Amino acid sequence: MGKPVNLNRYRKDKARADQKARADQNAVKFGRSKAEKTLERTRAEKAARDLDGHERDE
C-alpha cells in the first residue's frame, strides 16, 4: 500500500498555483512599468501646478 495523500494539501496547493498564474496574467495585462508610473505622476503634478498658476487672485 502506498503512502497516504493529504487531499486538502493537494487542493490548497492547486488553488495557490491557479491564483499565482492568474495574478501573473493580470500583471502582464494591466501592469505598468516604473517609468510609465513615474511619467504619469510627473504629468499629473505639472497639470496641478499649471492649474494652480491660473487661479484668479481677488
C-alpha positions in Angstrom: 0.0 0.0 0.0 1.3 3.5 -0.9 1.8 6.5 1.3 -1.5 8.3 2.3 -2.1 11.5 0.4 -3.5 14.6 2.1 -6.2 15.8 -0.3 -6.6 19.1 1.5 -3.0 20.0 0.9 -3.2 19.0 -2.7 -6.4 21.1 -3.1 -4.8 24.1 -1.5 -1.6 23.8 -3.4 -3.6 23.7 -6.7 -5.6 26.7 -5.7 -2.4 28.7 -4.9 -0.9 27.7 -8.2 -4.0 28.8 -10.1 -4.2 32.1 -8.2 -0.5 32.7 -8.9 -1.0 32.0 -12.6 -4.0 34.4 -12.7 -2.0 37.1 -10.9 0.8 36.8 -13.4 -1.6 37.1 -16.3 -3.1 40.2 -14.8 0.3 41.7 -14.2 1.1 41.3 -17.9 -2.3 42.6 -18.9 -2.7 45.6 -16.6 0.7 46.2 -15.1 2.7 49.3 -15.9 6.5 49.8 -15.8 8.1 52.0 -13.2 8.9 54.5 -15.9 5.3 54.7 -17.0 4.1 55.3 -13.5 6.7 58.0 -12.9 5.8 59.7 -16.2 2.1 59.7 -15.3 2.7 61.1 -11.8 5.0 63.8 -13.2 2.5 64.9 -15.8 -0.3 65.0 -13.1 1.9 67.1 -10.8 2.7 69.5 -13.7 -1.0 69.8 -14.6 -1.9 70.6 -11.0 0.9 73.3 -10.9 -0.3 74.8 -14.1 -3.9 74.8 -12.9 -2.9 76.5 -9.6 -0.9 79.1 -11.6 -4.0 80.1 -13.4 -6.1 80.9 -10.3 -7.5 84.4 -10.1 -6.3 86.5 -7.2 -9.0 88.8 -5.8 
